[in-house]
């Protein structure tokens, strides 16, 4: 927009009152969308303008709306009912897609969306474009080898992804809202073994962590954003065991510290963590990786890390 353009500065919104009106409308929409924390940020701009005009009626209304937003945050925090969205990585493969060929996107879906739902929807949509027999959904999250694909078909690979943060970011992302707002990095994991099988024994189970960076941050005006960067990290079997033990410890900590206490949730976590019938549980992890000192000096650090993970797990 240029101020030199005819009529651009004479519109009804191009004024102080027009700006206030748009901001108030934005605050209402944020509140309707459940983004109560952003309501406060919007009104930080509005309130000084209203104070300068001594518009106490509007100030009263604004503060009552702020109180309502803060009350909603408090209720949601203790009720744990906020649902911000579910994310999926969608990759397109095949010449039928044209410019979309080999492009990746992150899709934001409603919070309760399951993988089969988005798979069925996209398969149906592109089936109408190219023909039902010409569209195929790739079921796994392994890297796609285009040489093995039928050139006459359009392939869609759909993978569930989660927001990803570095450790230093977590210091500033304390609340559930902060962990689901202004996010542009996502991660998914692909289990594999050296002989090509997706899963194997603990001692041969590797994991590939793939981190995707999108062009813009969610939430955005669009529900699909293209991926501009991809990073991959391979975890060795003992590193996979360390990650799993840390996850079990976090689950146990969350269950024991929950307010109000939930005995059923705690029982489920305990059964899944220390039950005698649990395959590849902590007992088997200890037997496989901690029974003997590793022969490879490079594994000493990981061996010690796993011991510390068990110590923290037992203390919980």
Secondary structure as GFF3:
##gff-version 3
##sequence-region A 1 316
A	DSSP	alpha_helix	16	32	.	.	.	ID=ss1
A	DSSP	alpha_helix	36	52	.	.	.	ID=ss2
A	DSSP	alpha_helix	56	79	.	.	.	ID=ss3
A	DSSP	beta_strand	86	93	.	.	.	ID=ss4
A	DSSP	three_ten_helix	95	100	.	.	.	ID=ss5
A	DSSP	beta_strand	104	109	.	.	.	ID=ss6
A	DSSP	alpha_helix	115	130	.	.	.	ID=ss7
A	DSSP	three_ten_helix	132	134	.	.	.	ID=ss8
A	DSSP	beta_strand	135	138	.	.	.	ID=ss9
A	DSSP	three_ten_helix	146	148	.	.	.	ID=ss10
A	DSSP	beta_strand	154	163	.	.	.	ID=ss11
A	DSSP	alpha_helix	167	170	.	.	.	ID=ss12
A	DSSP	three_ten_helix	178	180	.	.	.	ID=ss13
A	DSSP	beta_strand	183	192	.	.	.	ID=ss14
A	DSSP	three_ten_helix	202	204	.	.	.	ID=ss15
A	DSSP	beta_strand	206	218	.	.	.	ID=ss16
A	DSSP	beta_strand	224	235	.	.	.	ID=ss17
A	DSSP	alpha_helix	237	256	.	.	.	ID=ss18
A	DSSP	alpha_helix	263	274	.	.	.	ID=ss19
A	DSSP	alpha_helix	282	289	.	.	.	ID=ss20
A	DSSP	three_ten_helix	297	299	.	.	.	ID=ss21
A	DSSP	alpha_helix	300	315	.	.	.	ID=ss22
###
